[in-house]
Amino acid sequence: MITLLEVVQKTTDFLTGKGVESARLNAELLIGHALGLKRMQVYLQFERVLPEADLEKIRPLVKRRGQREPLQYILGETEWSGLRFKVDRRALIPRSETELLVELLVGRITQPPARILDLGTGSGAIALSLAKRFDTATVTAVDASEDALALAAENARTLALDARVRFVRSDWYAALADEPPFDVIVANPPYLTAEETASAEPEVRAHEPAAALTASEAGLADLRTIIAGASGRLAAGGWLALETGIAQHGALAAMVKSAGLVGFESCRDLTDRDRFVFARPAPG
């Protein structure tokens, strides 16, 4: 005989021993997911005695988290920018930093954009959140990974945004040669060095797709490609918005200038570190 509270406590202790941060929260969410309960329902049923059938549902999920598989992959979804997204190993888990990128970008847009380009869309989080915000815009979401595009398309259908978001398999701009200019080009590309990826938490380095994390040239290679190609693809008055590494902004400022873009702006993230870059095309 074991109560739900006792299972929560034992799971918390187990996850703590495995180095999982916020072990109690993880335990409650995993157990709730296994039993089909919201977190508040877990609290309200602490005295509930769990039969073996319920424990069998819980054990494999706890084991996966103990192996440092990300919580979001186990739960199969995450809430981001007010929307719920399916997430799995096909793409990175959307981060709170990227949520801030969207907020900063939206705050700079004074006229609703007609055409938006999201480069390296992954789960589709940026593309779909912008499509939700700007209901007259058409959004092009690009990724080099077929698997990531399939996941993003699933999210688009679930959110009923698939009519306004098209998904294109492309190595950055390669498949977009004949496109009209975009009012917004936004990207959260790979920007970590190989050393940074290798030193990341196990959830990141062992479970999330490495190709979406790491770039050559000290993490700058993909950012260089995106910046160099943005000038000729941005409409007058448009915006380039990027998530970047925290030690890259000096180099990125030079890239923006070399590409003929203007108004370089460096913005800080939730931990007060340089994280985002904004720029615009030079007046024609």
matplotlib code that plots the C-alpha trace (Angstrom):
import matplotlib.pyplot as plt

x = [0.0, 1.5, -0.1, 0.3, 2.2, 4.7, 5.3, 5.9, 8.4, 10.2, 10.3, 11.6, 14.4, 15.3, 15.4, 17.4, 20.0, 20.2, 21.0, 17.7, 16.9, 13.5, 13.1, 9.8, 8.2, 9.4, 8.0, 4.6, 4.4, 5.5, 3.2, 0.3, 1.0, 1.1, -2.2, -4.0, -4.1, -3.3, -0.8, -3.5, -5.3, -2.2, -2.2, -5.8, -5.3, -2.2, -3.9, -5.0, -3.6, -2.0, -2.5, 0.3, -1.3, -0.8, 2.8, 3.6, 2.5, 4.7, 8.0, 9.1, 8.6, 10.6, 13.3, 13.6, 13.8, 16.5, 18.4, 18.2, 15.9, 14.2, 10.9, 9.2, 10.1, 8.7, 5.5, 5.4, 4.5, 5.3, 3.6, 5.4, 4.4, 0.8, 0.5, 0.9, 3.4, 4.2, 7.9, 10.1, 13.6, 13.0, 13.7, 15.0, 12.7, 11.5, 13.3, 12.1, 14.9, 13.4, 10.0, 11.6, 13.0, 9.4, 8.2, 11.1, 10.4, 6.7, 7.3, 9.4, 6.8, 4.6, 2.8, 1.4, 3.9, 2.6, 5.4, 7.5, 10.4, 11.5, 14.8, 15.6, 12.0, 12.5, 9.2, 7.7, 7.4, 8.5, 6.7, 3.4, 3.5, 4.1, 1.3, -1.0, 0.0, -0.3, -3.4, -3.0, 0.6, 1.8, 4.7, 7.4, 9.1, 12.4, 14.5, 17.1, 15.6, 12.7, 11.9, 11.8, 9.5, 7.2, 6.9, 6.3, 3.6, 1.9, 1.9, 0.5, -2.4, -3.1, -3.1, -5.2, -2.5, -1.5, -3.4, -1.1, 2.2, 4.1, 7.1, 10.1, 13.1, 16.1, 19.7, 18.9, 18.0, 19.1, 15.5, 14.2, 15.8, 12.7, 10.9, 9.6, 11.1, 10.0, 8.9, 10.5, 13.4, 13.8, 16.0, 17.2, 20.1, 22.8, 25.3, 27.1, 30.7, 31.4, 33.0, 29.9, 27.6, 29.9, 29.8, 26.0, 23.6, 22.9, 19.4, 20.9, 24.0, 22.6, 19.0, 18.5, 19.6, 23.2, 22.8, 20.4, 22.8, 26.3, 27.9, 31.5, 33.6, 33.2, 29.5, 29.2, 29.0, 25.2, 24.7, 27.1, 25.1, 21.8, 23.1, 24.8, 21.7, 19.2, 19.8, 18.6, 15.6, 14.2, 11.5, 12.0, 11.5, 11.7, 13.4, 16.1, 15.8, 18.3, 19.0, 22.8, 25.6, 26.4, 30.0, 29.3, 27.9, 31.1, 31.6, 27.9, 28.0, 30.8, 28.8, 25.7, 27.7, 29.4, 26.0, 24.7, 22.2, 21.8, 20.5, 22.4, 20.9, 22.1, 19.5, 19.9, 18.2, 16.4, 19.8, 21.1, 23.4, 23.7, 21.5, 19.5, 20.4, 18.1, 18.9, 17.2, 17.9, 19.5, 17.1, 16.8]
y = [0.0, 3.3, 6.7, 9.2, 11.5, 8.8, 8.1, 11.9, 11.9, 8.8, 10.1, 13.4, 11.7, 9.5, 12.4, 14.6, 11.8, 11.8, 15.5, 16.7, 20.3, 21.1, 17.4, 17.9, 19.8, 17.1, 14.4, 15.9, 16.6, 13.1, 11.4, 13.6, 12.9, 9.1, 9.2, 11.7, 14.4, 18.1, 19.2, 20.6, 17.3, 15.6, 17.8, 17.1, 13.3, 12.9, 10.3, 8.2, 4.7, 3.7, 0.1, -1.6, -0.8, 2.9, 2.4, 0.6, 3.7, 5.9, 3.9, 4.1, 7.9, 8.4, 6.1, 8.2, 11.4, 9.8, 9.2, 13.0, 12.8, 16.3, 16.5, 18.1, 15.2, 12.8, 14.8, 15.2, 18.9, 22.3, 25.7, 28.5, 32.0, 31.3, 28.3, 24.5, 22.7, 19.1, 18.5, 15.4, 14.5, 15.8, 19.4, 21.6, 22.3, 26.0, 28.1, 31.1, 33.1, 32.6, 33.6, 36.9, 37.2, 37.1, 39.6, 42.1, 41.7, 42.2, 45.3, 46.8, 46.1, 49.2, 47.9, 44.4, 42.4, 40.7, 38.2, 36.6, 34.2, 32.0, 30.3, 27.1, 26.7, 23.5, 22.7, 25.8, 27.8, 31.1, 30.8, 29.8, 32.3, 35.1, 33.7, 33.8, 37.4, 38.7, 37.1, 38.7, 37.6, 34.6, 32.8, 30.8, 28.4, 26.9, 24.0, 21.7, 18.8, 16.9, 15.5, 19.0, 20.2, 17.3, 18.2, 21.9, 20.9, 18.8, 21.8, 24.0, 21.7, 21.4, 25.2, 25.6, 27.8, 25.5, 27.6, 30.6, 28.8, 27.0, 24.8, 24.6, 22.3, 24.4, 25.1, 28.6, 30.7, 28.1, 27.2, 30.7, 32.2, 33.6, 34.8, 38.4, 40.4, 39.6, 42.2, 40.1, 37.6, 35.9, 33.0, 31.1, 29.3, 27.1, 29.3, 27.2, 26.1, 22.4, 22.9, 24.7, 21.9, 19.3, 21.0, 21.5, 19.6, 16.0, 16.9, 19.1, 17.3, 13.7, 14.2, 17.3, 17.4, 18.5, 20.0, 22.5, 23.6, 23.8, 25.8, 26.1, 29.2, 29.7, 29.3, 32.1, 30.2, 30.0, 33.5, 34.8, 33.1, 34.5, 38.1, 38.1, 37.0, 39.2, 42.6, 41.5, 39.6, 42.2, 44.7, 48.4, 49.0, 45.3, 43.7, 41.1, 39.5, 36.9, 34.9, 34.6, 33.5, 35.9, 36.6, 37.1, 40.6, 42.4, 40.1, 40.3, 44.1, 43.9, 41.3, 43.5, 46.5, 44.4, 43.1, 46.7, 46.5, 49.4, 50.1, 47.3, 46.7, 44.3, 43.2, 41.3, 38.1, 37.2, 36.7, 40.1, 38.7, 39.9, 37.5, 39.1, 41.2, 43.4, 45.2, 46.7, 47.2, 50.4, 53.0, 52.7]
z = [0.0, -1.1, -1.4, -4.2, -1.8, -0.9, -4.6, -5.2, -2.3, -3.4, -7.0, -5.8, -3.9, -6.9, -9.3, -6.9, -6.7, -10.5, -10.5, -11.9, -11.1, -9.6, -8.8, -6.8, -9.7, -12.2, -10.0, -9.7, -13.5, -14.4, -12.0, -13.1, -16.7, -16.1, -14.2, -16.4, -13.7, -13.7, -11.1, -8.8, -9.0, -7.8, -4.7, -4.0, -4.2, -2.1, 0.1, -2.8, -2.6, -5.9, -7.3, -9.1, -12.4, -11.7, -10.5, -13.8, -15.7, -13.6, -13.4, -17.1, -17.2, -14.0, -15.3, -18.5, -16.5, -14.3, -17.5, -18.0, -20.9, -21.1, -19.2, -22.2, -24.4, -21.9, -21.5, -25.3, -25.2, -23.8, -23.4, -25.1, -26.0, -24.9, -27.2, -26.7, -28.9, -29.5, -28.8, -29.4, -30.4, -34.0, -32.9, -30.0, -27.1, -27.4, -24.7, -22.7, -24.2, -27.7, -26.3, -25.3, -28.9, -30.2, -27.6, -28.5, -32.2, -31.9, -29.8, -32.7, -35.5, -36.1, -39.2, -39.5, -41.7, -44.8, -45.2, -42.5, -42.8, -40.0, -40.6, -38.8, -37.6, -35.6, -33.8, -35.6, -32.4, -33.7, -37.1, -35.5, -32.7, -35.2, -37.4, -34.4, -33.5, -37.1, -38.6, -42.0, -42.5, -44.5, -42.9, -44.5, -42.1, -43.3, -42.0, -43.4, -41.4, -42.8, -39.4, -37.9, -40.7, -40.1, -36.4, -37.2, -39.7, -37.0, -34.7, -37.4, -38.0, -34.3, -33.9, -37.1, -38.6, -41.5, -44.1, -43.5, -42.8, -45.4, -44.7, -47.0, -46.7, -47.4, -46.2, -45.0, -48.1, -50.7, -51.8, -51.7, -54.7, -56.4, -53.3, -53.0, -50.1, -46.5, -43.9, -41.1, -41.1, -37.8, -36.7, -33.7, -35.5, -34.1, -32.4, -29.8, -30.2, -30.1, -26.6, -25.3, -26.5, -25.0, -21.6, -21.6, -19.3, -20.3, -21.3, -24.1, -25.2, -25.1, -26.3, -28.4, -32.0, -32.2, -35.6, -34.2, -31.5, -32.8, -35.6, -36.9, -36.9, -33.1, -33.4, -36.0, -39.3, -39.6, -38.3, -40.9, -43.7, -42.4, -42.0, -45.4, -47.2, -45.3, -46.9, -50.4, -49.0, -46.6, -47.7, -47.0, -43.3, -42.5, -39.5, -39.1, -35.6, -34.3, -31.2, -30.7, -28.4, -25.6, -26.7, -30.3, -30.6, -31.5, -34.5, -35.4, -35.5, -38.1, -40.1, -40.1, -41.3, -44.0, -45.2, -45.7, -42.9, -40.4, -36.9, -35.2, -31.8, -29.1, -26.5, -23.3, -22.2, -19.0, -17.3, -18.5, -21.1, -24.7, -26.6, -29.4, -32.4, -34.5, -37.7, -40.7, -44.4, -45.4, -46.8, -50.6]

ax = plt.figure().add_subplot(projection="3d")
ax.plot(x, y, z, "-o")
ax.set_aspect("equal")
plt.show()
